[in-house]
Structures are given as C-alpha cells and as structure tokens.
Amino acid sequence: MSHGDGRSPTGIVMMNLGGPKDLDAVQPFLLELFEDREIIQLPVQRYLGPFIARRRTPKIREHYAEIGGGSPILRWTEEQGRGMCARLDERSPETAPHRFYVAFRYTDPTSEDALKQMHDDGVKRAIAFTQYPQFSCSTTGSSLNELWRAAKRLQLHEAFEWSVIDRWPTHERFIEAMSHTVEEGLAGFEEAERDDVVILFSAHSLPLSVINRGDAYPAEIGASVHEVMKRLDYAFEYLLAYQSDVGPVPWLGPSTEEVLKQLGAKRRKNVLVVGIAFTSDHIETLHELDIEYGEVAHAAGIVNYRRASALNGLPLFQDALAEIVHEHLLSGEPCSSNYGLRCPGCVNPQCRAILRPVKPYRRTPVTPSPKNKEFPTS
C-alpha cells in the first residue's frame, strides 16, 4: 500500500532482543537465546543450550509472574515507534509516510513478521534501526544478521533498498533524554542526602569471549556514561557495572550485584542505579534492578536505593529517535563510518553485511578460520 500521492512508505525496522509476552512464552524465548551462537558460545551448544534454558525456565517464569506475567517491551517499543513516525512525518515530509516495524530477536514479532508486513505495505526504502544505543556484535550484529537471513528465507532479499542505523551512544538527544531520567531520579532523594548519592550506571553484560574479540560495546557504554555525566557537570560520584550474566562462561564485570555489596560495605547509604543500555522497561529493570538488586542493596546497608526511570514513553526520547532517523536519511549514507570495520578477531562471515545498500560502503574481510561454519548463513 503506497502513499496517496504514489510514494511508497519509508519502513523503519526497530530491532531489539524482545521479551516473552506471557508465561507460556518464557521457555521458547530462553531456548532461542541459548541457541544463538552470536550472543553466547557454549561447549556442545546444541545440547548444553537447551539444557540451560529448560533448567532456568521455572525461575524465570517466577520472575515474570512477579512483574505482571510478561515483558512490557513490545508495548513500549510500539509507543516509541508511533511517536517517532509522527514526528518524522512532520519533520521530513519528503520521505513520508514513515512506518515502523518491530523485529525482536527471540520472540514475536520476528524479523520475518516485520519483512512480510513491509512487503505488504509496499515499502521500497527500508532502515534497520537498532534499539541498542551502543553497538555490539552480539546484540545489534545478531539482530542484523537474522534480518538478512530472514529476508533470504522469504525471498525478499531484492525487495528493499537498505541502510542501517547501527549505533547512537552519544547522540545529543539520547543523552538529553537519559540525563533527564537521571535528574528525575536524583530529585527523589531528600535534599540533604543528594550530595551523598552514588550514581551507578548498569549495562547488560557480555561474555568475555565477545569482548576479547574486539567488540565495541564497553567503549560505547563508557562514552554514553561520559556524556551523561558531562551534562550533569560531573557533580556526583559515579560508577559503571554490568548485570545479567548467565551460563558457564566468563562475563564482563564488575557485576552490579557485587558493586552494590561493596558500596554497602563502605557505608554508602544513597545509590541511584541507571540502566544506561536499556531504552525501555523489561525483566532486567523491573525484576533484576528493582527487586533482586533492591534486596541486595538493602541487605548491604544501602538505605536509599532508587532506580532512574527507563525512557519508555518519554517524549524527549521519541524526539531523539526521530532526530536520529532524520539525520540518517539526510546523510544518504548506508551506515556509520565504523560499521564495516569488523572486530579484529571476527570469524563470522555474515557480520557487517547490508542487503542492497543504498550506496556502497567499506567492509573489511573476515578472518579466515574453520570456525566460520559455526555460523548459519541462510
């Protein structure tokens, strides 16, 4: 379906991990997660991945039951997408109408769902827009690789002209929105205690095997933290830690849980935790940060433990999403200047691809390795 004046819509695919919509979807979600070698590589993964997923299902089901029975990430992504497209239609009429399509990595709606709907809507120009502000091969990279595989499975690999928004860790409007949530969080402390607050930025951890391959994630997380603190004039003490490590492999640290225990041991009483890598509420904010780490903090002697609100439906964040897409369209570029540069230890032949890019881009070759066959290519 094209626009009334004959123009086809500009399709914006909002890619994210996703989350189970109800308790019955928890185990299928975990099975998909632990079978994905682009996010975590386990010995004999074909057997160990499903084993870990099934073993963790009862506990994770309990966690989702405690936050209402399912993840709110789809609801928030759709609200963000609607706000983004409304702003884009007004700001960029020459590329209107703009339509968003959600593509989750491990649950519905999938990349295939997004691609089918785009094709039905008559989209020709498409943008793959990561909803992870900071780039990692295991998040943005995995989602993009699956998007291209899905297009090939559906025989839609020639249907769209693509560009990619692959990272935006220091975009001015994103930092403005994050800083707003931090300032609101700080305002929740009594004025007499505010100068004593430690701001603890928390990001999702990654396996060290990913980091040691040369992944950009830690540097880009640090860049986001720096820009937020710069807007706050570095007026507060702050730390960075990582959460959500799972499975029998080493993960990037320090862990948020251990940092909270150490702060308590040092008799710090006021902590504001900030999910610097999360753009909406889901299990990691609503259960892990709020409930699990809240209990850890209080047991450690931290009297006032608060979390800065997620971006969720914040209009400032919808402004940011629209501005990021608008600037990308104006640039005419297929991706960021760093997208085509593989990690030094990359062995995945799919990485840094773009199907039918709007213009050529530079892409470094893969490191020759027999491990290449570990990664699916169709």
RAKA-V956249 format. One record per run of one state. SS is the DSSP state (helix for helix, strand for strand, loop for the rest). FROM is the first residue (numbers start at 0). TO is the last residue. Records with the same first field share a line. If there is no record, write none. Layout:
# RAKA-V956249
SS->FROM-TO, FROM-TO
This chain:
# RAKA-V956249
loop->0-8, 16-21, 34-43, 66-71, 91-91, 95-96, 104-109, 120-123, 130-135, 153-159, 165-170, 187-189, 194-196, 204-205, 212-215, 231-235, 243-249, 251-253, 265-268, 275-281, 299-302, 307-313, 331-355, 357-368, 374-377
strand->9-15, 97-103, 124-129, 160-164, 197-203, 206-206, 236-242, 250-250, 254-254, 269-274, 303-306, 356-356
helix->22-33, 44-65, 72-90, 92-94, 110-119, 136-152, 171-186, 190-193, 207-211, 216-230, 255-264, 282-298, 314-330, 369-373
